[in-house]
Amino acid sequence: MTQRKSRIMIVDDERLNINVLNDILKEDYQIKVAMTGEQALKRAVSDPKPDLILLDIQMPGMGGYEVCSQLKGDPVTHDIPVIFITNLTDEEDEKKGLAMGAVDYLIKPLRPSIIQARVRTHLGLKQARESLAERNKELERLLILRETVEQISRHDLKGPLSGILGYTQLLLEADYFLPDHRQLLAMQERAGYKMLEMINRSLDMLKMEQGNYVLDPEPVDLLLVVHRIFGEVRYLPPRLFLNGEPVRPGDTFIIRGEELLCYSMLSNIIKNAAEASANKEPVTIWLDTGNMAQVRVQNSGVVPEVIRGRFFEKYITTGKSGGTGLGTYSAWLIAQTLGGTIHMDSSPQQGTIITLFLPHWGLEHGVAGGDSWGGEPTFHLDHGTGGLSRDDNAGDDNAGDENSGDDNSGLSILLADDTEESRMVIHYFLQHTAHRLTMVADGTQALDCFKSGGFNLVLMDIHMPGMDGYQAVGEMRAWELAQHLPPTPILALTGSNTRDEIERTRQAGFNLHLSKPIGRQKLLDTVEFFAEV
């Protein structure tokens, strides 16, 4: 396919000058001619438009400066590069021409080689700018696509998964299933967590790398997480020690973290250890308490010396078919995100030991600070930990009769979520409590119910059709102000936990941001906190 020749418009009132420039450029470019300023402006906007304009300054009627000014003021011609060609040699004239938007200023008489070089350079720069602009548009399209995919992952996929995991958790707590049935339920739970882990891992690693991931801490029993991983690695005999003693039924090892992150981190470490262990010898795991919770995972394999110093770097792998080098890197990222550290030691004598230091779940998890909606210091949200605290200086008038729950009868809770699975999971989580739950499927229904009064707490999904959570909470806060009512605690439920979204929920009027899927205990603890306020 023959490449199109670039189009150049020559603007000059002297026919001799036009002929000279035409002879220099006609072999390589399509030439367009204008002999007045008015004619130049008309031809610049007519198709096919020129790719570059060679413009004389001194012309009768409309001069070159005025032509350039009008070209740069018109969106249709703004991006066409203009080169002034003139007899004016004063430096101030050149400065004036360049200030008007011209890309170059050439003084007559002109040498053909100079003209050709300058034209070629500025056409190349124009093509580069156009290419960059097109790439930026493509990047914008890709960004919109990524946001759409993230929306699907966070909302459309996490909603049903919340139901799968929530229902399975409830069923596993029942005592009327046969062992075989319980085993099937446990397999279903593992499959759900594996899918959820894949969704989170694909979206959260970038946030962790950029330092934008917001931890939503909760107490996590690492022994339960390890047992779940052992169940997935059938050939791995469990060898577990707690503070130097074999683990016994009923033992727990609680750290401060997120269950899914802990699962992903330990799954990578333990499964890698199982695969690398020489002759399929057992992997040994020690869990020890101290100032920091310590987890050591040992296998009999030896890490090649060439990668020991770079073991946790991205894409570092060796001798592993299909290995990507992302497993250990993501484990390192997660350990950092959880506020811990991770180390590796490897030698022929001891094999390979991965050591994790992680924060315990302590009393500090409930201490937080921040601003409540409307300036009333009653409910506080900590953006770093997601923790809750209550300001002891808050007056009794901040919790009036309309919004105060009866300790004996529990709270009256309004839940708005367009995903049925999410609604039903929360319904079953609260089923045997003293709290009363009203469920609606969108923001409009939520607002209508809210205005009927009597609710002590609102759980609001963010992304809903029609009126979304942001619009609904804005309408609720406006209605409360108009009715002179104290603010009701309204909690955001969403699959996204970026700093931007957490800040946006705070600015919109939410008291707290809860990430989906929310576990039963996390939900109960949160509701109980607001029941005590």
N, C-alpha and C positions, 0 to 999 in steps of 0.2 A: 504494500500500500504506500503510495507516494505521500510524503509529508507535506502539509500545506505550507506555502511560503508565507512568512509574516508580512503584514500590510503596514506600509509607512506612508504617512501623509506629509507632504512638503508644503509649507505655507510661506509664500514670499511674493511680493508685488513685482519683483524683477524676473522676467522670463529667462534671462541669462543664468541667474542663480539657480532657478528651477532645473534648467537643462544640465548644468554642471552636476548637481546632486543626483539627478535622475541617471546620468551616465555612470556615476560611481556605484549606484545601488541597484539598478534595474535587473542585473543578472541574478541577484540573490533574493530580491524582495518584490512584492507587488506594490506599485507606486500609485498614490492618490494625490491630487494636486488641488490647492486653493490659493487664489491670488489676493484675497481680502480677508479681513478678520471675520466679517459676517458670514462669508462663504465657508470659512474654516469651521465655524461653530455648527453650521447646518450639516456639513459633510462629516463632522466628527460623530454625530448621533445617528447618521443614516447607515443602514446595513449595506455591505459589511463594514463594521467600525474599524478604524485603524488600530494597530497594536502599538504604534509609537508615532509621535508628531515632532517634526523638525520645524521650528517656528522662528521666523524673522521678527525682530522687535520693532524696527522702524518701518511702519507701513502707513499710507494715507488712511484717514478715517479711524477705524478701530486698530490700535497698535497691538503689538505682541503681548505686552504686560496685561492689558485688559482681556485679550483672548485667553491667556493662561488663567487669569483669575476666574473667568466664567467657566472654563473647562473644569477647574478644580472645585467649583461650587456646584456642579451638576453631578448627581450620583451616577448618571449614565456614563460620564466621561472622566470621573474623578480619578480612576486608577490608570488611565492611559499616560505613560511617561512622556514628558515634554522636554525636548532639548532646544535651548535657545541658540540660534545662529545669527551673529550680529557683527557690525563694525564697531560697536561701542566697547572701548577698552578700559574704561574707568572701573576701579574695584567696586565702587558703590553701586554701579549698574549691575554688576555680577551678583553682588549680595542681594539686591532687590529681586532679581530674577529667581534666584534659588529660594529666597524667602517666600515667594509666591507659589512654590511647589514644583518648580522645574527640577529635573534630576541632573542636568548638566548645562554648561554654558560654554559655547565654542565661538572663537573669534575668527572672522574672515581675514585673509583668504585661508581656505581649508585644504589640507592635504588629504588625498583619498584614503590613505592608510589610517589616519586619525579618525576620519568619519566612519569608516567601516568598523574599526575597533570599538569606538564608543557606541555605535548602534548595536553591534553584536553583544556588547556587555550589558546594555540596559534592557535589551530584549531578553537576554538570559535571566537577568534579575527579575523581570516581570513574570516570566514563566515560572521561576522558582517561587515567587510570592503566590502566584495562582495555585501552584501545586501544593504549597504549604496551607493555603486557605482551604483547598479541597480536602486535604488530610485532616485539618482541624474539624471540618464538617463531618468527616467520617468518624473521627474520634468522638464528636458529640453524639452521633447516631449510636456508636458503640456504647457510650456511657448511658444513654437512654435505655439501650437493650440490656446492659448489665443491671441497671436499676430495676428494669422489668423482671429480669430473671431473679434478682434478689427478692423482689416483692413476691414472686411466685414461691420461692423457696421459703421465705420467712413466714408467709401468711397461708398461701394455698396448700403447701405441703405440710407445714408444721401444725396446722389446725387438725387435720385428720390424724397425724401422728400423736398429737397430744391425747386424742381420744384413745388410740391403740394402747399407748403406754399407761394412761390413767386407768382404763378399764382393766388392763392386765394386772396392774398393781393392786387394785381392789379385789380382783378374783384370787390373787395369790395370798391375800390376807384371810380369805375364807378357809374354813376347816372341813368342808364337806366334799372336797375333790379327792379322787383316787390318786395314788402316787403317779401313775402314768399320765393322768390328766394334768397334774401339777407340772410334770416334766414338759408337756407340750406348751403349757402357759409360759414356763420359764424360757423355752426356746422362742416363743413369740415375742417375749419381752426383749430377749437378746437381739432378735432381728430388728425390732423397732429402734432400739438404741443404736444399732449399727447404722441404720439408715439415717437417723437423726445426727449421728456423729459425722457421717459423710456430708450431710447438708451443712452443718456448722463448720466443718473443717474447710470446705471449699470457700466459704464466705469470710470466716473469722481469721484465717492466717494472715491475710493482707492487713486487716485491722490491727492485729498484734504487731506485725512488722512496722506499721506506721505509728504505733503507740496510741491508737484510737480505740482499742478494745476496752470496754467498760466491764469490769468484773462485777458479777452479781453474787456475792458470797453467801454460802449456806454451809451447815455442817455436813460433811461427807465422810461416811465410814469407808475407809480405804480397804478394809477387809472384805466388805461386800463387793466392792468393785473388783478386787483381785479374784474372788471366788467366781464372779461372772466371767472373767477372762479365762480362768482355768477351765470353765465349762465349755468355752469355745475352742480351746486347744486340747483336743482329746488325748493326744499322745503325751501330754505334759503332766507328770505326777506332781501333785501339789506338795511342796516342802515349805511350810510357813512357820516363822518364829516371831513371837511377840515378846520384846524385852528379854531375849535369850531363851525363852521357853516355847515349846511347840504350841501352836494356836489351839485353843479349846473351844468347844461350842459355846456361844454366848459372848465371846471376846469381841471387842470393838476397838477401832483405831480411828478417832475422829480428827479430821483436819478442816481448815477453813478454805473453801474453794467452790468450784462448781462441779457437780457430779459428771456431766458430760465431758468437761475438760479433763478431769482426773481419769475418766475411762479412756479417752483418746490417748493421753500421755502414757499411762501404764500399759495399755494395750500394745502400743508401739514398742515399748521397752521390753515387755515380757515376751511378746511374740518374736521379736528379733533375737532375744536371748535364747528362746527355745530352738529357733532355726539354726543359730550359730553354735549351739552346744555340741561338743564333740561326742560322737557315738550316741547321740540322743540321751545323754546323761541329764538327770533332773536339774531344773533351775531352782535355786534356793532364794527365798525372799525373807529378809529380816526387817521387822518394823520395830523401831525403838523410840521411846519418848525422851524428851529433853527440852532445852530451850526452844528447839525446833523439832518438829516431827521428822524422823529420819527413815528413809526407805532405801534398802540396798538390794539390788537384783544381781545375782551372780550366776554365771554359766561357765562351763569348762572350756569354751572356745577362746581363741586369742585373736584380738584385732590386729590386722597387719600393721606393722610399724609405720609404713608410709602414710597412713591416714590417722594415726592416733592423735596427733596434735590438731587435726581438723575434723574430728569425729562428729561434732555437732553442727558443722557448716552445711549450708544448703547444697544439695545435689552430690554430696560426698558419699560414695559407695564403692565397694570392690568385692568381686568374687560372688556376687549375689545375682542370680538370674532374675531379670525383671525388676531389680532394685532401682529406686528413683533417688534415694538419698534424702527423701523428705520426711521419713518417719522419725529419725533421731533429731532432725532439725525442728520439726513441729513439737517434739517432746521438750526440747530446749526452750522454744518460744512459750509453750504453755507453762513450764516451770517458772519462767520469768514473769509471766502474766499473773500467776498465782502468788507472787511475792516470794518465790523460793529460788533455789539454785540447783544445778545438776552437774555432776562430774563423772568422768570415766577413768578407770585404771585397768590396765591389761598387761599380763605377763604370763609366760608359760607355767610359772609356779602356782599362781592363784586363779588363772583364767581371766575372765572379764567381770568387773564389778561396776555397775551403774549406781551412783549414790544420789539420792534426792533429799534436799532439806526443804521442808514445807511448813507454813505457819499452822500452829494448833488452832482449833476453834475455841476461843476464850471469851471472857466477859466483854472484851473490847468490841465484839461484833455488833453490839447494840448501841454504841456511842457514835453519834453523828452530829452534823450541823448543817445549817443552810437556812434559806428563807422559805417560809410558808406562803401560800397564795394570799394576796391581799394585805401582806404586812403583819398579819396576826401570828405571833410566835408560838403556834400550837403544835403543828406537825412539821417535822424536819426531815429532809432528804439529803443524804450524803452521796455526791456524785462519784466519789472514788470507791465507796464500798457498797452502796445501795442499802446501807443500814438505816435504822429508824431510831429516833430519840424523841422524847417529849420534853418541852421546856417547862420546868417547874415554876417559872414566873408567870405562866399564862393564867389569866384571870378566869374565874368561873363563868363569866359571861361569854367566853369563847366556845362554850359547849352548852348551849341552851337546851331546853326541854325538847325542842323539835328534832335535834340531832344527837341526843344522848340515848345510848342503849341502856336498857334495864339489865343489870347483872344477872337477874334470874331468867329473863326471857331471851337474852341474846340480842344481836343486831338485826335490823331489817336491812337487807342488802339487795341492791339493784345490780344485775349483771346484764351488760349489753355486749353481744358477740354474734357475728353473722354465721359462725361455724357451729353447727349443731353439736359436733363431737366435743368441742371446747366447752360449750354450755353444760352438756350432760356430765362431763368429768367434774367440773366444779360443783354441780348439783350433788353428785355422789360423794365428793370429798366432804361436803358440808351436811350430808344427809342425817347423820347421827349427832349433830351438834344442836345447840339451842338457837342457832341463828336461822332467820327466815329469809328465803331467797326468792326474788322475782326475776324472771329471765325474759329478755327481749332480743330481737335479732338485728336491730339497727339503731342509729342515732336518733332518728325521729321518734320512734317508739320510746326510747330511753328518756328523751326530753319530756314527752307527754306524761310518762309515769313519774318522773322526778317532780314535775310541777304539782302532782297530786299530793305530794308531801309524805312525811313519815319515814323516809329512808335515812339511815345512819351512816351508810357506806355505799359507794358506787364503784363497781369494777367495770372498766370501759375498754373494749377493744379499740385500737386506733384505726385500722384499715377496714372500713365497712362500706358497702354500697350506699349511694344517696348521701345522707348526712354522716360524715365520718366522726371519729372520736374527737378530733380537734375542734370541729364545728360544734359538736354536741356539748363539750365541756365549756366552750365559750358562751353558748346560749344559757347553760345552767348557771354559770357564774354571774352573767348579766341579770338573770331572773332573781337570783339570791340578793343581789344588790338592790334591785327594784323593790323587793319585798322586805328589805332590811333584815335579812336572815344571816346568821353566822355561816361561814363556809362549811359545807359538808365534805368530808374526806372523799376524794375521787382518785382512784388508782388506775394508771394506764396499763393495759395488758397488750403486749406486742411481741412479735418474734424478733424485733430489731433492738439491739442494745448498744448502738453507736453513741458516742458522746454528743453528736449533733442532735440525734433524736431524743436523748434524755434531756438535753437542755431545751429542746423545743417543747417537750411535754411539760416541763417546769414552767416555761414562759406561757404556755397555753392555759395553765391553771390546775394541772394535776398535782397531787401531793406526793405521789410516789410512782416509780416506773418498775413494773414487774415483767420479766422476760418469760416468754413461752418456750417450751412447755413448763408450767409451774408445778412443782411437786406438791404432794398432799401436805407434808409437814410445813413446807415454806408457806403455803396458802394459809394453813391453820394458824401458824405463828403470826403472820401478818394481820389476819382478821382479829386474833386475840389482842394484839397490840392496840388496834383501834377500838376494841371493845373496852379496854381499860382506860382509854383517854377521857 
